[in-house]
Amino acid sequence: MDKERYLSKLQMALRDTGKSERYISVCLSYASTLLSEELPVIFDVRHLALLLGIDPFEFGELFYSIDDFGYHEMEIPKKSGGMRKLSVPSVDLKYIQRWILDNILSKVHVSEYANGFVPDRSIVTNAVAHIGADCVINLDIKDFFPSISYEQVFYIFKYYGYTKELSYILAKLCTHNGFLPQGSPASPYITNILCLKMDKRLGGLAKKYGAVYTRYADDITFSGKKGILSLLPVAKKIIQEEGFSVNAKKTRSALKHQRQEVTGLIINDGTLKIPKEYKRKFRQEIYYCKKYGVYDHQEKTGENYAFYREHLYGKAYFIHMVEPELGKKLLAELDDIEWEY
């Protein structure tokens, strides 16, 4: 339904219920603002529940128990060592967050520099932009998701036209204990929206130095001539001014004769490659699964993944995305394994 038709039907419906012309005018103005942004018109919490296909009473019960029962905590290993804490939403809450992502957040513009969690962009597009550079600088934002507060998320919905009440509800549905949870399907895109200003500033800085800038979630990359190293202090200052902090341990630079890596991919020699150690370890996993059986292999290594088969296929598809021929061979090898389920 187009905007004018929607507003006309809304006006007639409100008049049929005996609403005052002033009330109707306010509703039409509110709806017009949201429709101009191609966002769904939502008048109140009951309306939101109906759009979600959830009984309003059940929605209320879920909403007021989010912090106590809406999430379960889990830890996964980081590539750099240590553990990453995830707050994983319940099935019902995840459905709601996915609806908010698909129907509201995904309609909001994000910067051209953001390569993570954006359609038609990926770690591949993020890395390709830096191929052939004399120097590559990698920065990592420390505690990226927990750095974003409920208030910041609230103002996203408020800025794009939703009422204070709905902005409060939508922000509450997308946050956990006052911060952005790493585990929600909506969180990554929210970070992209909130990083729009920072991306523009860092992108502008890169252009001044004749450099290239990209960001994939909390991974920031600059590339260009050797002289771009002098932009590092300014970049760190901009990141801090935007409410984030740089992880000093993960800040590094590499010249052409060194290993240049962007979001886990090697970009030396004009091509993208998966690190050798990643491929070697993956081949070992396949070999041991075939030799000892999947269950015995997991017992020996302590890799107690609930969906180990899916875990390995995910790795193979990742390799296939970057190195198609190798990925095809590895997928065929996985097909030869005798899976227990």
SEVOGU-125465 format. One record per residue (C-alpha): residue number from 1; x, y, z. Coordinates in nm, 4 decimals. Example, Ala and Ser with C-alpha at 12.3 -4.5 7.8 and 13.67 -1.06 7.14 Angstrom:
pos->1&u->1.2300&v->-0.4500&w->0.7800
pos->2&u->1.3670&v->-0.1060&w->0.7140
! end
This chain:
pos->1&u->0.0000&v->0.0000&w->0.0000
pos->2&u->0.1450&v->0.3392&w->-0.0974
pos->3&u->0.1789&v->0.6277&w->0.1447
pos->4&u->-0.1146&v->0.8395&w->0.0265
pos->5&u->-0.3535&v->0.5458&w->0.0190
pos->6&u->-0.2467&v->0.4401&w->0.3693
pos->7&u->-0.2970&v->0.7895&w->0.5090
pos->8&u->-0.6364&v->0.8210&w->0.3399
pos->9&u->-0.7580&v->0.4888&w->0.4851
pos->10&u->-0.6182&v->0.5819&w->0.8266
pos->11&u->-0.8015&v->0.9152&w->0.8197
pos->12&u->-1.1321&v->0.7491&w->0.7317
pos->13&u->-1.0884&v->0.4820&w->0.9997
pos->14&u->-1.0175&v->0.7422&w->1.2677
pos->15&u->-1.3148&v->0.9529&w->1.1655
pos->16&u->-1.5389&v->0.6457&w->1.1749
pos->17&u->-1.4401&v->0.5933&w->1.5391
pos->18&u->-1.5313&v->0.9531&w->1.6257
pos->19&u->-1.1793&v->1.0855&w->1.6874
pos->20&u->-1.1314&v->1.4638&w->1.6920
pos->21&u->-0.9772&v->1.6392&w->1.3913
pos->22&u->-0.6813&v->1.7451&w->1.6082
pos->23&u->-0.6182&v->1.3848&w->1.7140
pos->24&u->-0.6503&v->1.2690&w->1.3526
pos->25&u->-0.4026&v->1.5350&w->1.2395
pos->26&u->-0.1463&v->1.4215&w->1.4964
pos->27&u->-0.1857&v->1.0554&w->1.3923
pos->28&u->-0.1535&v->1.1384&w->1.0234
pos->29&u->0.1595&v->1.3440&w->1.0810
pos->30&u->0.3145&v->1.0638&w->1.2887
pos->31&u->0.2320&v->0.8003&w->1.0267
pos->32&u->0.3552&v->1.0210&w->0.7423
pos->33&u->0.6968&v->1.0628&w->0.9071
pos->34&u->0.7443&v->0.6870&w->0.9416
pos->35&u->0.6151&v->0.6098&w->0.5918
pos->36&u->0.8579&v->0.8644&w->0.4448
pos->37&u->1.1402&v->0.6563&w->0.5954
pos->38&u->0.9736&v->0.3364&w->0.4640
pos->39&u->0.9253&v->0.2219&w->0.8232
pos->40&u->0.6214&v->0.0374&w->0.9602
pos->41&u->0.3648&v->0.2570&w->1.1332
pos->42&u->0.3230&v->0.1433&w->1.4947
pos->43&u->0.0965&v->0.3431&w->1.7249
pos->44&u->0.1361&v->0.1688&w->2.0592
pos->45&u->0.2471&v->-0.1499&w->2.2326
pos->46&u->-0.0770&v->-0.3321&w->2.1513
pos->47&u->-0.0348&v->-0.2450&w->1.7840
pos->48&u->0.3249&v->-0.3755&w->1.7956
pos->49&u->0.2107&v->-0.7045&w->1.9517
pos->50&u->-0.0514&v->-0.7490&w->1.6777
pos->51&u->0.2067&v->-0.6808&w->1.4041
pos->52&u->0.4308&v->-0.9424&w->1.5641
pos->53&u->0.1422&v->-1.1897&w->1.5717
pos->54&u->0.1665&v->-1.2223&w->1.9504
pos->55&u->-0.1186&v->-1.1969&w->2.1999
pos->56&u->-0.0778&v->-0.8566&w->2.3727
pos->57&u->-0.0972&v->-1.0147&w->2.7203
pos->58&u->0.1712&v->-1.2718&w->2.6337
pos->59&u->0.3836&v->-0.9967&w->2.4824
pos->60&u->0.3581&v->-0.8006&w->2.8073
pos->61&u->0.4677&v->-1.1033&w->3.0108
pos->62&u->0.7692&v->-1.1547&w->2.7857
pos->63&u->0.8596&v->-0.7858&w->2.7828
pos->64&u->0.8657&v->-0.7426&w->3.1596
pos->65&u->1.0743&v->-1.0564&w->3.2146
pos->66&u->1.3420&v->-0.9896&w->2.9515
pos->67&u->1.6351&v->-0.9217&w->3.1842
pos->68&u->1.5497&v->-1.2130&w->3.4147
pos->69&u->1.4464&v->-1.4817&w->3.1676
pos->70&u->1.5005&v->-1.3469&w->2.8155
pos->71&u->1.8621&v->-1.4582&w->2.7753
pos->72&u->2.1033&v->-1.7319&w->2.8666
pos->73&u->2.4740&v->-1.6703&w->2.8918
pos->74&u->2.7346&v->-1.8759&w->2.7089
pos->75&u->3.1024&v->-1.8460&w->2.6230
pos->76&u->3.2839&v->-1.9248&w->2.2994
pos->77&u->3.6603&v->-1.9213&w->2.2395
pos->78&u->3.8161&v->-1.6150&w->2.0766
pos->79&u->4.0634&v->-1.6564&w->1.7910
pos->80&u->4.3092&v->-1.4461&w->1.9886
pos->81&u->4.2677&v->-1.6582&w->2.3013
pos->82&u->4.0371&v->-1.6287&w->2.5983
pos->83&u->3.6598&v->-1.6518&w->2.5904
pos->84&u->3.3894&v->-1.4329&w->2.4381
pos->85&u->3.0706&v->-1.3934&w->2.6415
pos->86&u->2.7428&v->-1.4159&w->2.4505
pos->87&u->2.3959&v->-1.3275&w->2.5758
pos->88&u->2.1726&v->-1.5518&w->2.3649
pos->89&u->1.8028&v->-1.4539&w->2.3480
pos->90&u->1.5202&v->-1.7008&w->2.4024
pos->91&u->1.3396&v->-1.8343&w->2.0949
pos->92&u->1.0480&v->-1.5922&w->2.1372
pos->93&u->1.2697&v->-1.2901&w->2.1984
pos->94&u->1.4951&v->-1.3816&w->1.9069
pos->95&u->1.1890&v->-1.3900&w->1.6795
pos->96&u->1.0931&v->-1.0387&w->1.7939
pos->97&u->1.4481&v->-0.9074&w->1.7477
pos->98&u->1.4608&v->-1.0573&w->1.3985
pos->99&u->1.1298&v->-0.8841&w->1.3160
pos->100&u->1.2681&v->-0.5513&w->1.4394
pos->101&u->1.5820&v->-0.6059&w->1.2308
pos->102&u->1.3975&v->-0.7018&w->0.9117
pos->103&u->1.1173&v->-0.4454&w->0.9328
pos->104&u->1.2787&v->-0.1425&w->1.1001
pos->105&u->1.6558&v->-0.1480&w->1.1432
pos->106&u->1.7441&v->-0.2815&w->0.7977
pos->107&u->1.5625&v->0.0182&w->0.6438
pos->108&u->1.8037&v->0.2597&w->0.8141
pos->109&u->2.1011&v->0.3829&w->0.6099
pos->110&u->2.4501&v->0.2739&w->0.7153
pos->111&u->2.7839&v->0.3908&w->0.5803
pos->112&u->2.9552&v->0.2667&w->0.2653
pos->113&u->3.2518&v->0.1701&w->0.4844
pos->114&u->3.0585&v->-0.0891&w->0.6884
pos->115&u->3.1123&v->-0.4402&w->0.5493
pos->116&u->2.9732&v->-0.6536&w->0.8289
pos->117&u->2.6095&v->-0.7685&w->0.8470
pos->118&u->2.5085&v->-0.5662&w->0.5405
pos->119&u->2.3534&v->-0.7279&w->0.2273
pos->120&u->2.6073&v->-0.8007&w->-0.0498
pos->121&u->2.9005&v->-0.7196&w->0.1804
pos->122&u->3.1199&v->-0.9572&w->0.3782
pos->123&u->3.4693&v->-1.0194&w->0.5123
pos->124&u->3.5639&v->-1.0757&w->0.1479
pos->125&u->3.4518&v->-0.7293&w->0.0311
pos->126&u->3.6123&v->-0.5880&w->0.3442
pos->127&u->3.9494&v->-0.7465&w->0.2623
pos->128&u->3.9454&v->-0.6975&w->-0.1171
pos->129&u->3.9452&v->-0.3194&w->-0.0687
pos->130&u->4.2981&v->-0.3368&w->0.0744
pos->131&u->4.4701&v->-0.5677&w->-0.1749
pos->132&u->4.7911&v->-0.4258&w->-0.3189
pos->133&u->4.8524&v->-0.1640&w->-0.0487
pos->134&u->5.2065&v->-0.0815&w->0.0643
pos->135&u->5.0913&v->-0.0637&w->0.4250
pos->136&u->4.7945&v->-0.2107&w->0.6133
pos->137&u->4.6904&v->-0.0916&w->0.9595
pos->138&u->4.4558&v->-0.2991&w->1.1758
pos->139&u->4.2685&v->-0.1609&w->1.4768
pos->140&u->4.0260&v->-0.3391&w->1.7077
pos->141&u->3.7547&v->-0.1733&w->1.9173
pos->142&u->3.7605&v->-0.3024&w->2.2735
pos->143&u->3.4335&v->-0.4410&w->2.4199
pos->144&u->3.2443&v->-0.3252&w->2.1124
pos->145&u->2.8899&v->-0.4451&w->2.1870
pos->146&u->2.8899&v->-0.3675&w->2.5628
pos->147&u->3.0105&v->-0.0145&w->2.4772
pos->148&u->2.6682&v->0.0615&w->2.3315
pos->149&u->2.4019&v->0.1602&w->2.5833
pos->150&u->2.0248&v->0.1327&w->2.5986
pos->151&u->2.0019&v->0.5137&w->2.5650
pos->152&u->2.1881&v->0.5089&w->2.2324
pos->153&u->1.9550&v->0.2408&w->2.0962
pos->154&u->1.6505&v->0.4331&w->2.2255
pos->155&u->1.7533&v->0.7402&w->2.0282
pos->156&u->1.7777&v->0.5417&w->1.7028
pos->157&u->1.4046&v->0.4653&w->1.7160
pos->158&u->1.3187&v->0.8123&w->1.8479
pos->159&u->1.5233&v->0.9868&w->1.5765
pos->160&u->1.3436&v->0.8011&w->1.2971
pos->161&u->1.0003&v->0.9022&w->1.4241
pos->162&u->0.8685&v->0.6546&w->1.6794
pos->163&u->0.7015&v->0.7787&w->1.9985
pos->164&u->0.8911&v->0.7850&w->2.3267
pos->165&u->0.6839&v->0.4918&w->2.4514
pos->166&u->0.7580&v->0.2773&w->2.1456
pos->167&u->1.1225&v->0.3838&w->2.1323
pos->168&u->1.1535&v->0.2704&w->2.4941
pos->169&u->0.9881&v->-0.0646&w->2.4167
pos->170&u->1.1875&v->-0.1305&w->2.0985
pos->171&u->1.5163&v->-0.0361&w->2.2666
pos->172&u->1.4354&v->-0.2566&w->2.5656
pos->173&u->1.3654&v->-0.5486&w->2.3318
pos->174&u->1.7073&v->-0.5011&w->2.1703
pos->175&u->1.9183&v->-0.4543&w->2.4849
pos->176&u->2.0023&v->-0.6571&w->2.7934
pos->177&u->2.0700&v->-0.5053&w->3.1351
pos->178&u->2.1173&v->-0.1647&w->2.9754
pos->179&u->2.3607&v->-0.2620&w->2.7007
pos->180&u->2.3691&v->-0.4193&w->2.3555
pos->181&u->2.3948&v->-0.8003&w->2.3837
pos->182&u->2.6340&v->-0.9920&w->2.1638
pos->183&u->2.4077&v->-1.2742&w->2.0556
pos->184&u->2.0984&v->-1.0900&w->1.9385
pos->185&u->2.0308&v->-1.0932&w->1.5603
pos->186&u->1.9556&v->-0.7197&w->1.5798
pos->187&u->2.2775&v->-0.6142&w->1.7558
pos->188&u->2.5236&v->-0.6157&w->1.4624
pos->189&u->2.3088&v->-0.3888&w->1.2462
pos->190&u->2.2482&v->-0.1562&w->1.5414
pos->191&u->2.6250&v->-0.1135&w->1.5721
pos->192&u->2.6417&v->-0.0178&w->1.2048
pos->193&u->2.3740&v->0.2481&w->1.2524
pos->194&u->2.5485&v->0.3927&w->1.5565
pos->195&u->2.8890&v->0.3878&w->1.3844
pos->196&u->2.7676&v->0.5958&w->1.0892
pos->197&u->2.9244&v->0.9195&w->1.2170
pos->198&u->3.2483&v->0.7470&w->1.3193
pos->199&u->3.2715&v->0.5769&w->0.9784
pos->200&u->3.2280&v->0.9103&w->0.8007
pos->201&u->3.4967&v->1.0716&w->1.0140
pos->202&u->3.7446&v->0.7859&w->0.9710
pos->203&u->3.6620&v->0.7617&w->0.6001
pos->204&u->3.7280&v->1.1348&w->0.5634
pos->205&u->4.0557&v->1.0975&w->0.7500
pos->206&u->4.1616&v->0.8159&w->0.5165
pos->207&u->4.0889&v->1.0287&w->0.2085
pos->208&u->4.3142&v->1.3069&w->0.3402
pos->209&u->4.6006&v->1.0567&w->0.3445
pos->210&u->4.5107&v->0.8953&w->0.0113
pos->211&u->4.4215&v->0.5804&w->0.2052
pos->212&u->4.1372&v->0.3276&w->0.2108
pos->213&u->3.9200&v->0.2713&w->0.5204
pos->214&u->3.6796&v->-0.0153&w->0.5959
pos->215&u->3.5134&v->-0.1560&w->0.9073
pos->216&u->3.3801&v->-0.5033&w->0.9773
pos->217&u->3.2035&v->-0.4907&w->1.3165
pos->218&u->3.4826&v->-0.4021&w->1.5617
pos->219&u->3.7667&v->-0.4581&w->1.3100
pos->220&u->3.8948&v->-0.1363&w->1.1553
pos->221&u->4.1399&v->-0.1321&w->0.8633
pos->222&u->4.3336&v->0.1406&w->0.6853
pos->223&u->4.5601&v->0.0814&w->0.3871
pos->224&u->4.7739&v->0.2895&w->0.1535
pos->225&u->5.1297&v->0.4180&w->0.1249
pos->226&u->5.3797&v->0.3847&w->0.4112
pos->227&u->5.3025&v->0.7399&w->0.5204
pos->228&u->4.9565&v->0.6434&w->0.6456
pos->229&u->5.1120&v->0.5378&w->0.9764
pos->230&u->5.0967&v->0.9041&w->1.0767
pos->231&u->4.7145&v->0.8938&w->1.0735
pos->232&u->4.7060&v->0.6420&w->1.3590
pos->233&u->4.6993&v->0.8920&w->1.6526
pos->234&u->4.4177&v->1.0908&w->1.4879
pos->235&u->4.2181&v->0.7742&w->1.4141
pos->236&u->4.2454&v->0.6633&w->1.7774
pos->237&u->4.1307&v->1.0066&w->1.8923
pos->238&u->3.8239&v->0.9936&w->1.6641
pos->239&u->3.7326&v->0.6447&w->1.7893
pos->240&u->3.7568&v->0.7632&w->2.1505
pos->241&u->3.5505&v->1.0748&w->2.0781
pos->242&u->3.2784&v->0.8477&w->1.9367
pos->243&u->3.2536&v->0.6587&w->2.2659
pos->244&u->3.4752&v->0.3586&w->2.1943
pos->245&u->3.8258&v->0.2553&w->2.2964
pos->246&u->4.1005&v->0.0905&w->2.0923
pos->247&u->4.2398&v->-0.2457&w->2.1983
pos->248&u->4.6112&v->-0.1612&w->2.2070
pos->249&u->4.7136&v->-0.5289&w->2.2024
pos->250&u->4.5448&v->-0.5798&w->1.8647
pos->251&u->4.6764&v->-0.2668&w->1.6921
pos->252&u->4.9263&v->-0.3623&w->1.4240
pos->253&u->5.0656&v->-0.2558&w->1.0878
pos->254&u->5.2233&v->-0.4578&w->0.8068
pos->255&u->5.4176&v->-0.3655&w->0.4938
pos->256&u->5.4124&v->-0.5567&w->0.1641
pos->257&u->5.7016&v->-0.7870&w->0.2568
pos->258&u->5.5210&v->-0.8827&w->0.5798
pos->259&u->5.2029&v->-1.0819&w->0.6315
pos->260&u->4.9131&v->-0.8473&w->0.5603
pos->261&u->4.5894&v->-0.9689&w->0.7140
pos->262&u->4.2394&v->-0.8184&w->0.7067
pos->263&u->3.9556&v->-0.9739&w->0.9100
pos->264&u->4.1361&v->-1.3076&w->0.9162
pos->265&u->4.2199&v->-1.3178&w->0.5435
pos->266&u->4.5680&v->-1.2889&w->0.3897
pos->267&u->4.5861&v->-1.0251&w->0.1142
pos->268&u->4.9497&v->-1.0538&w->0.0026
pos->269&u->5.0396&v->-1.1225&w->-0.3630
pos->270&u->4.7227&v->-0.9646&w->-0.4961
pos->271&u->4.4888&v->-1.2431&w->-0.3897
pos->272&u->4.2731&v->-1.3388&w->-0.0936
pos->273&u->4.3709&v->-1.6497&w->0.0990
pos->274&u->4.2700&v->-1.8287&w->0.4162
pos->275&u->4.5640&v->-1.8530&w->0.6619
pos->276&u->4.7623&v->-2.1755&w->0.6165
pos->277&u->4.7310&v->-2.2703&w->0.9828
pos->278&u->4.3488&v->-2.2506&w->0.9621
pos->279&u->4.3403&v->-2.4773&w->0.6578
pos->280&u->4.5922&v->-2.7184&w->0.8086
pos->281&u->4.3947&v->-2.7543&w->1.1300
pos->282&u->4.0709&v->-2.8042&w->0.9369
pos->283&u->4.2254&v->-3.0778&w->0.7229
pos->284&u->4.3428&v->-3.2479&w->1.0440
pos->285&u->3.9878&v->-3.2400&w->1.1799
pos->286&u->3.8577&v->-3.4084&w->0.8660
pos->287&u->4.1377&v->-3.6678&w->0.8761
pos->288&u->4.0755&v->-3.7612&w->1.2409
pos->289&u->3.6978&v->-3.7768&w->1.1896
pos->290&u->3.7560&v->-4.0294&w->0.9115
pos->291&u->4.0206&v->-4.2275&w->1.1024
pos->292&u->3.8658&v->-4.2451&w->1.4499
pos->293&u->3.5036&v->-4.1539&w->1.3874
pos->294&u->3.3377&v->-3.8233&w->1.4716
pos->295&u->3.2378&v->-3.9116&w->1.8284
pos->296&u->3.5795&v->-4.0530&w->1.9301
pos->297&u->3.7576&v->-3.7565&w->1.7721
pos->298&u->3.5477&v->-3.5142&w->1.9761
pos->299&u->3.6147&v->-3.7158&w->2.2919
pos->300&u->3.9915&v->-3.7010&w->2.2370
pos->301&u->4.0038&v->-3.3308&w->2.1534
pos->302&u->3.7356&v->-3.2109&w->2.3956
pos->303&u->3.5576&v->-3.0264&w->2.1133
pos->304&u->3.2079&v->-3.0821&w->2.2436
pos->305&u->3.0111&v->-2.8887&w->1.9855
pos->306&u->2.6396&v->-2.9690&w->1.9973
pos->307&u->2.6264&v->-2.9553&w->1.6166
pos->308&u->2.9751&v->-3.0612&w->1.5190
pos->309&u->2.8743&v->-3.1592&w->1.1662
pos->310&u->2.7264&v->-2.8139&w->1.1034
pos->311&u->3.0338&v->-2.6591&w->1.2643
pos->312&u->3.2661&v->-2.8310&w->1.0161
pos->313&u->3.0461&v->-2.7594&w->0.7162
pos->314&u->3.0374&v->-2.3945&w->0.8221
pos->315&u->3.4173&v->-2.3869&w->0.8103
pos->316&u->3.4191&v->-2.5497&w->0.4667
pos->317&u->3.1700&v->-2.2970&w->0.3277
pos->318&u->3.3812&v->-2.0169&w->0.4739
pos->319&u->3.6859&v->-2.1507&w->0.2878
pos->320&u->3.4744&v->-2.1963&w->-0.0268
pos->321&u->3.3732&v->-1.8291&w->-0.0120
pos->322&u->3.7383&v->-1.7203&w->-0.0240
pos->323&u->3.9068&v->-2.0094&w->-0.2105
pos->324&u->3.6300&v->-2.1770&w->-0.4168
pos->325&u->3.8314&v->-2.4681&w->-0.5602
pos->326&u->3.9765&v->-2.5719&w->-0.2250
pos->327&u->3.6395&v->-2.5242&w->-0.0587
pos->328&u->3.4753&v->-2.7562&w->-0.3124
pos->329&u->3.7308&v->-3.0318&w->-0.2369
pos->330&u->3.6870&v->-2.9951&w->0.1389
pos->331&u->3.3080&v->-3.0080&w->0.1122
pos->332&u->3.3408&v->-3.3318&w->-0.0847
pos->333&u->3.5663&v->-3.4742&w->0.1884
pos->334&u->3.3083&v->-3.3848&w->0.4532
pos->335&u->3.0447&v->-3.5680&w->0.2481
pos->336&u->3.2597&v->-3.8850&w->0.2741
pos->337&u->3.2608&v->-3.8842&w->0.6547
pos->338&u->3.0318&v->-4.1332&w->0.8300
pos->339&u->2.8235&v->-3.8994&w->1.0417
pos->340&u->2.6391&v->-4.0394&w->1.3414
pos->341&u->2.3295&v->-3.8305&w->1.2632
! end
